[in-house]
Amino acid sequence: MSKKRRSLRHFLIALYTIVGALLLLEIALRVFDPFGVVYYRDAARYFDAMTPDPDYGYIHTPGYKERLQGVDIEINGEGLRGPQFDVTKPAGERRLMILGDSVVFGWGAGQDVIFPAVLQRMVGSSLRVISAGVGSWNTRSEYEFLRKRGVDYGLDAVVLVAVANDVEPGAAGLRIVDGGDKEPAENVSVPHRVVRRLSRFSYVFSTFYHVARQRSTSNTLTRLYDDDAVEWRDTAAALDGIIDMCVDLEIPLMVFLYSDFESDFARSFILYYGSYLSDRNVPFYKFSDKVFSKQYRNSIVDGHPNSVAHRIMAEDIFAALEDEGILP
């Protein structure tokens, strides 16, 4: 056998060995999923089902029903997770909107155990709790939704749940650029679409993607928390928009900061959001440290709060509503 043929044979053996090992790993991850990478597959399905919007990027499709990460998801006619409600507020009803991203949406938690639902049971008929949370919304998206849709709900109070990655620019919707003008954000990039597709079909890819993503996220987000960063300036402008709208509507606003303080970007988040809210005299709170315990996460990969953490978050917000005199 010639040297060239031996080299080719060795190459093919190595190739078949690698492919076989990857196939076995893929099967093992799909059967046992010890890290919870099903999160990436179902997240891809979740975002693929969104309805685009030019202002806040996207929202759940009204009436959407699906089973994601082992729990049933039901979306009402307003594109929000929770019971159906009339846009026009009935006489005598008081309404509280909880505004945020996937934490408010309750990713990975059942419909009746997410903290807006738990809070609704705690406050009873004194307040209708409207959960306005959509995965990967940022502060700009949340302001644009409040401006465009939420203002029509006849709100009596707003709780904004801000998360450390809310400074990240959206893939769609509006943003503020230099000079203070609004412009459309870029559409989802081709690499992002490729990642989403691969995450949908391969558990092996999702596992390696998670490791790589964890290493890069902290440094990326820390750089966005800077007075000169356009991302922070856009976020601050959106915060101003939310605050000013609540002032104009003469309704109280509270902000809960969702962060565990374990990374540089989380500390930057608390510093920048906290300082900004203090300057605007907006009351803000931090969720109890227990919320961020590892045993209260959905999985190793998915750091969203589980049902126990959601109950604690509901208790924290209930106590704050009492402190601020929002509850009767």
C-alpha positions, 0 to 999 in steps of 0.5 A, a space after each residue: 500500500 502506498 504512503 498516500 493511500 495509507 495516509 488517506 486510510 488513517 484520515 478516514 479512520 480518524 474521521 469515522 471515529 470523530 463522527 461516531 463519537 459525536 453521534 454517540 455524544 449527541 444521543 447521550 445528551 438527547 437521552 439524559 441531557 445532564 446540563 439542560 441544553 434543551 433550553 437552546 433548542 426550545 429557545 430557538 423554537 420560541 423566537 421563531 414563533 414571534 411576531 415582528 414589530 417595528 418599535 419594540 422588535 417582536 412580541 409573542 403571537 396572540 393565541 400561541 400555545 406550545 410546550 417548551 422546556 417541559 412546561 405549557 406556554 399559553 399567550 393571550 390576545 395581547 401577545 402576553 403570557 397570562 389570562 386574557 384581559 380587556 384593553 379598556 379597564 373596567 370601572 373600579 379595577 386597578 391594574 399593575 403591569 410587570 414589565 420585563 424580559 424572559 425573567 418576567 415571562 417565566 422561562 421554564 416555569 409553569 404558567 401558574 407558578 411564575 411570579 406575576 401569577 403568584 403575586 396575583 393570588 397574593 393581592 387578590 382582587 385589589 389589583 389585576 396583575 398584567 405580566 408584560 415579559 418577552 424573552 430578550 427584550 431590553 430596556 428600550 424594547 420595554 419602553 417602546 412597548 409601554 409607549 405604544 401598547 401599555 399606555 392603553 391598558 389604564 395602568 395604576 402602577 408599573 414594576 420594571 424588572 431590569 436584568 443585567 443584559 438589558 443594556 445589550 442592543 436589540 436585534 430588531 426594533 428601535 434604538 437611539 443613536 448619536 444625536 438623539 435620533 431614533 433609527 431601526 436596529 439591525 435585523 437578526 444577522 446571518 451568523 445569529 440565524 445559523 446559531 439558532 438553527 444549529 441550536 435547534 437540531 444539535 445538543 452537542 453544538 448547544 453544549 459547546 456554544 454555551 461554554 463559549 458564550 459564557 466566556 465572552 458574555 461578561 467582558 462584552 457586557 461590561 464594556 457596554 456599561 460606560 458613559 460613552 457607550 451608545 448602548 448605555 446612552 440608549 438604555 438611559 434614554 429608554 429609562 427616562 422614557 419609562 420614568 417620564 411616562 409614569 410621571 405623565 400618567 401620575 402612576 407610581 413606578 418601582 424597579 427591581 434589579 435582577 442580579 446576583 453580583 457575581 460578575 463584573 458586568 452584574 456589578 456594573 449593572 447595579 452601579 449604572 441602573 442604581 445611580 440613574 434611578 437614584 438621580 431620578 428619585 425612582 424607588 428600586 429594589 434588589 431581589 432576595 439573594 436566595 433567588 440566585 441560589 444554584 438550586 433555584 435555577 432551571 438547570 446548569 445551562 438555563 439560569 432562569 429562576 425555577 418555581 421556588 425562586 418565582 415564589 420568593 420574587 413574588 413575596 419580594 414584590 408584594 412587600 415592596 408594594 406594601 412599602 410604597 403604599 400601592 396596595 390598599 
